């Protein structure tokens, strides 16, 4: 099969059209100001990939985009609110089948339940986050609940054995944990094309966070997932934030170098015992919103835990708070 992008000067919108895919850019109310979702037609039936937050802007946009289209399938790449939030309501309106990995389906069903949110204060205390700031961060998490309600009914779990039709081509499901434990990408070998979701982004580094649950070493999983995709030597990358671009491996090398540098900085930071919060403030020396602080502390913790698993730093609980120190 001939690849459709032999001319790399071809406008990426035109290339997406040749793939039979339309990018649906949905605005977000944070510094990460948009998410790319997708629609694709095959034999008069439509597939949606991710759906944005469940808010008025998103609902109105999908109402305009889908109109009388027959949506039969919704593929969810991972459970984070900007991808998963509107899926449940869209499913109710369209009568579509929802597909996602079992790991992230379960995470999405639980992440905003009281039983899960009630565990957060203990994690924040163990990270050394001041009580007032922790309260604001918990409230910020709770504010997402209406943006992910109603929850979808998962029709089938996606595994790496699966291949899915998206527009004019069939794609292999690839498990790429790191950004979330059960995140998937979609890969077409013939066209050397990857729906990279939040695994590989063109301008920013995907957030890799840990909060004392789930994958105990998500940064190690992310690095392994990057090497897994690097073996494919993908030419055309369709991300969930930013514009489609050429050259997955070049960007993967940049992401790997970033984390090597960040790990080195983190190790230098903990020459003396520091809490997660203290280390975070040394590593992120700029003003952060409450929303951004949640991500910054989670990412700091993932780097500390990576170093601890490599036995390059130690972790000791003192007065109910974890402190990390370079060995």
C-alpha positions as CSV (number, residue, x, y, z in Angstrom):
1,X,0.0,0.0,0.0
2,X,1.4,3.4,-1.0
3,X,1.8,5.9,1.9
4,X,-0.3,9.0,1.4
5,X,2.2,11.5,2.8
6,X,5.1,11.1,0.5
7,X,5.0,14.8,0.0
8,X,5.8,16.2,3.5
9,X,4.9,19.7,2.4
10,X,1.3,18.5,2.3
11,X,-0.9,20.5,4.7
12,X,-1.7,18.3,7.7
13,X,-5.4,19.1,7.3
14,X,-5.3,17.7,3.8
15,X,-3.4,14.7,5.1
16,X,-6.0,14.0,7.8
17,X,-8.6,14.2,5.0
18,X,-6.8,11.5,3.1
19,X,-6.8,9.4,6.3
20,X,-10.5,10.0,6.5
21,X,-10.2,11.8,9.8
22,X,-11.3,15.2,11.0
23,X,-9.6,16.9,13.9
24,X,-12.0,18.5,16.4
25,X,-10.2,21.1,18.5
26,X,-12.0,21.7,21.8
27,X,-11.1,24.6,24.1
28,X,-10.2,23.9,27.7
29,X,-10.3,26.3,30.6
30,X,-6.7,25.8,31.7
31,X,-3.2,26.8,30.5
32,X,-3.3,23.6,28.4
33,X,-6.0,25.4,26.4
34,X,-7.3,22.7,24.1
35,X,-7.7,19.0,23.4
36,X,-7.7,17.4,20.0
37,X,-10.6,14.9,19.5
38,X,-11.4,13.2,16.2
39,X,-14.3,12.0,14.1
40,X,-14.0,9.5,11.2
41,X,-16.5,7.9,8.8
42,X,-16.5,4.4,7.5
43,X,-19.3,2.9,5.5
44,X,-21.7,5.6,6.6
45,X,-21.0,5.1,10.3
46,X,-19.0,7.5,12.4
47,X,-16.3,6.9,15.1
48,X,-15.4,9.5,17.7
49,X,-12.0,9.5,19.4
50,X,-12.2,11.2,22.8
51,X,-14.7,13.9,23.6
52,X,-13.5,16.8,25.8
53,X,-15.0,18.0,29.1
54,X,-18.7,17.9,29.7
55,X,-19.5,21.6,29.6
56,X,-21.7,23.8,27.4
57,X,-18.9,24.7,25.0
58,X,-18.2,21.0,24.3
59,X,-21.8,20.1,24.1
60,X,-22.6,22.8,21.6
61,X,-19.5,22.0,19.5
62,X,-20.4,18.3,19.2
63,X,-24.0,19.2,18.5
64,X,-22.8,21.2,15.5
65,X,-20.2,18.7,14.4
66,X,-22.2,15.6,14.5
67,X,-25.7,16.8,13.6
68,X,-27.4,13.9,11.8
69,X,-24.3,11.7,11.7
70,X,-24.7,8.1,12.9
71,X,-22.1,7.7,15.6
72,X,-21.7,4.0,16.4
73,X,-18.4,3.9,18.3
74,X,-16.5,6.1,20.8
75,X,-12.9,5.3,21.4
76,X,-11.4,6.7,24.6
77,X,-7.6,6.9,24.8
78,X,-7.5,7.4,28.5
79,X,-9.6,8.5,31.5
80,X,-8.4,12.0,32.1
81,X,-11.3,14.5,32.1
82,X,-10.4,16.4,28.9
83,X,-10.6,13.1,27.0
84,X,-13.2,11.2,29.0
85,X,-15.5,13.9,30.4
86,X,-18.2,14.2,27.7
87,X,-18.1,10.5,26.6
88,X,-21.0,9.4,28.9
89,X,-23.5,12.1,27.7
90,X,-22.4,11.7,24.1
91,X,-23.0,7.9,24.4
92,X,-26.5,8.6,25.8
93,X,-27.3,10.9,22.9
94,X,-25.8,8.7,20.1
95,X,-26.5,5.2,21.5
96,X,-22.9,4.5,20.6
97,X,-20.6,1.7,22.0
98,X,-17.7,3.0,24.1
99,X,-14.3,1.3,23.9
100,X,-11.3,1.9,26.2
101,X,-8.7,-0.1,28.1
102,X,-9.9,-2.0,31.2
103,X,-7.3,-0.3,33.4
104,X,-8.4,3.2,32.5
105,X,-12.1,2.3,32.4
106,X,-11.9,1.3,36.0
107,X,-9.9,4.4,36.9
108,X,-12.5,6.6,35.2
109,X,-15.3,4.9,37.1
110,X,-13.5,5.5,40.4
111,X,-11.5,8.7,40.2
112,X,-14.3,11.0,41.3
113,X,-16.1,8.8,43.7
114,X,-16.1,9.8,47.4
115,X,-14.2,6.7,48.4
116,X,-11.3,7.7,46.1
117,X,-11.4,11.4,46.9
118,X,-11.4,10.7,50.6
119,X,-7.9,9.1,50.2
120,X,-6.4,12.3,48.8
121,X,-5.9,14.3,52.1
122,X,-3.7,11.5,53.5
123,X,-1.6,11.5,50.3
124,X,-1.3,15.3,50.5
125,X,-0.3,15.2,54.1
126,X,2.3,12.5,53.4
127,X,3.7,14.8,50.6
128,X,4.1,17.7,53.1
129,X,1.6,20.0,51.4
130,X,0.3,22.8,53.7
131,X,-3.3,22.2,54.8
132,X,-4.8,25.3,53.2
133,X,-3.2,24.5,49.9
134,X,-4.2,20.9,50.1
135,X,-7.8,21.9,50.7
136,X,-7.7,24.0,47.6
137,X,-6.2,21.2,45.6
138,X,-8.9,18.7,46.8
139,X,-11.6,21.2,45.9
140,X,-10.1,21.6,42.4
141,X,-10.3,17.8,42.0
142,X,-13.9,17.7,43.2
143,X,-14.8,20.5,40.7
144,X,-14.2,18.1,37.9
145,X,-17.0,15.7,38.9
146,X,-19.8,17.5,36.9
147,X,-17.4,17.7,33.9
148,X,-17.1,13.9,33.7
149,X,-20.8,13.1,34.5
150,X,-22.7,11.0,33.5
151,X,-20.1,8.2,33.3
152,X,-20.2,6.0,30.2
153,X,-21.1,2.3,30.0
154,X,-18.1,0.5,28.6
155,X,-19.1,-1.8,25.7
156,X,-15.8,-3.5,25.3
157,X,-12.3,-3.3,26.7
158,X,-9.5,-2.6,24.2
159,X,-6.4,-4.7,24.3
160,X,-3.3,-4.9,22.1
161,X,-4.9,-7.8,20.3
162,X,-7.4,-5.4,18.9
163,X,-7.5,-3.5,15.6
164,X,-9.9,-0.7,15.1
165,X,-11.3,1.0,12.0
166,X,-10.7,4.8,12.0
167,X,-11.7,6.4,8.7
168,X,-10.0,4.9,5.7
169,X,-7.6,2.7,7.6
170,X,-7.3,0.1,10.4
171,X,-5.2,0.8,13.4
172,X,-3.5,-1.5,16.0
173,X,-4.2,-0.7,19.6
174,X,-0.9,-0.1,21.5
175,X,-0.7,0.0,25.3
176,X,1.4,3.0,26.4
177,X,1.3,3.4,30.2
178,X,2.9,6.4,31.8
179,X,0.6,9.5,31.4
180,X,-2.1,7.2,32.7
181,X,-1.8,3.5,33.7
182,X,-4.1,2.3,30.9
183,X,-3.5,4.8,28.1
184,X,-3.6,3.5,24.5
185,X,-2.3,4.8,21.2
186,X,-3.5,3.8,17.7
187,X,-1.0,2.8,15.0
188,X,-1.2,2.1,11.3
189,X,1.9,0.4,10.0
190,X,1.2,0.9,6.3
191,X,0.8,4.6,6.7
192,X,3.4,4.9,9.5
193,X,0.8,6.9,11.4
194,X,0.2,7.1,15.1
195,X,-2.6,8.7,17.1
196,X,-0.2,9.5,19.9
197,X,-2.9,10.9,22.3
198,X,-1.0,12.4,25.3
199,X,2.0,10.0,25.0
200,X,4.0,12.1,22.6
201,X,3.2,15.8,22.3
202,X,5.0,18.2,19.9
203,X,5.7,21.2,22.2
204,X,5.3,20.2,25.8
205,X,6.2,17.2,27.9
206,X,3.2,15.0,28.9
207,X,2.6,15.1,32.7
208,X,3.7,11.9,34.4
209,X,2.3,11.9,38.0
210,X,2.2,9.5,40.9
211,X,-0.1,9.8,44.0
212,X,0.6,6.6,46.0
213,X,-1.8,4.5,44.0
214,X,-1.8,2.6,40.7
215,X,1.4,2.0,38.9
216,X,4.2,2.4,41.6
217,X,6.7,3.7,39.0
218,X,4.8,5.5,36.2
219,X,7.9,7.4,35.0
220,X,9.7,4.1,34.4
221,X,6.6,2.8,32.5
222,X,6.5,6.0,30.5
223,X,10.1,5.7,29.5
224,X,9.6,2.1,28.5
225,X,6.5,3.1,26.5
226,X,8.6,5.7,24.6
227,X,11.1,3.1,23.7
228,X,8.3,0.8,22.6
229,X,7.0,3.4,20.2
230,X,10.5,4.3,19.0
231,X,10.9,0.8,17.6
232,X,8.0,1.5,15.2
233,X,9.9,4.5,13.7
234,X,6.6,6.4,13.1
235,X,6.7,9.1,10.4
236,X,3.4,10.9,11.0
237,X,2.2,11.7,14.6
238,X,-1.3,12.9,15.5
239,X,-1.3,14.2,19.1
240,X,-4.1,15.2,21.4
241,X,-2.6,18.6,22.1
242,X,-0.8,20.7,19.5
243,X,-0.6,20.1,15.8
244,X,0.2,16.9,13.9
245,X,3.9,16.6,13.0
246,X,6.5,14.4,11.3
247,X,9.2,12.4,13.0
248,X,8.1,10.5,16.2
249,X,11.7,9.3,17.0
250,X,13.2,12.8,17.0
251,X,10.5,14.0,19.5
252,X,10.9,10.8,21.6
253,X,14.6,11.5,21.9
254,X,13.8,15.0,23.1
255,X,11.4,13.7,25.7
256,X,13.9,11.1,27.0
257,X,16.6,13.7,27.3
258,X,14.2,16.0,29.2
259,X,13.5,13.3,31.8
260,X,17.2,12.5,32.1
261,X,17.9,16.1,32.8
262,X,14.9,16.4,35.2
263,X,16.0,13.3,37.1
264,X,19.5,14.8,37.5
265,X,18.0,18.1,38.7
266,X,15.8,16.2,41.2
267,X,18.7,14.2,42.6
268,X,20.7,17.4,43.1
269,X,17.7,19.0,44.8
270,X,17.5,16.3,47.5
271,X,21.1,16.5,48.8
272,X,19.4,17.0,52.1
273,X,16.0,15.4,53.2
274,X,13.1,17.2,51.6
275,X,9.4,16.6,51.4
276,X,7.7,16.1,48.0
277,X,6.3,19.6,48.4
278,X,9.6,21.2,49.2
279,X,11.3,19.4,46.3
280,X,8.5,20.6,44.0
281,X,8.9,24.2,45.0
282,X,12.7,24.0,44.2
283,X,12.0,22.3,40.8
284,X,9.1,24.5,39.7
285,X,10.3,28.1,40.4
286,X,7.4,29.9,38.9
287,X,3.9,30.8,40.0
288,X,1.5,27.9,39.6
289,X,-2.3,27.8,39.8
290,X,-4.0,25.3,42.1
291,X,-4.7,23.1,39.1
292,X,-1.0,23.3,37.9
293,X,0.3,22.6,41.5
294,X,-1.6,19.3,41.5
295,X,0.3,18.3,38.3
296,X,3.6,19.7,39.5
297,X,3.6,17.9,42.8
298,X,2.5,14.6,41.2
299,X,5.3,14.9,38.6
300,X,7.8,15.7,41.3
301,X,6.7,12.6,43.2
302,X,7.0,10.4,40.0
303,X,10.6,11.5,39.6
304,X,11.4,10.9,43.2
305,X,9.9,7.4,43.1
306,X,11.8,6.6,39.9
307,X,15.0,7.5,41.7
308,X,14.0,5.6,44.8
309,X,13.3,2.4,42.7
310,X,16.8,2.8,41.2
311,X,18.2,3.1,44.7
312,X,19.6,6.5,44.0
313,X,17.6,8.1,46.8
314,X,16.0,7.0,50.1
315,X,12.5,7.7,51.5
316,X,11.8,7.9,55.2
317,X,8.6,8.8,57.0
318,X,9.1,11.3,59.8
319,X,6.1,12.6,61.7
320,X,3.7,11.2,59.0
321,X,5.5,12.9,56.2
322,X,7.7,11.3,53.5
323,X,11.2,12.8,53.1
324,X,13.5,11.9,50.2
325,X,17.3,12.2,50.3
326,X,20.0,11.4,47.8
327,X,22.0,8.2,48.7
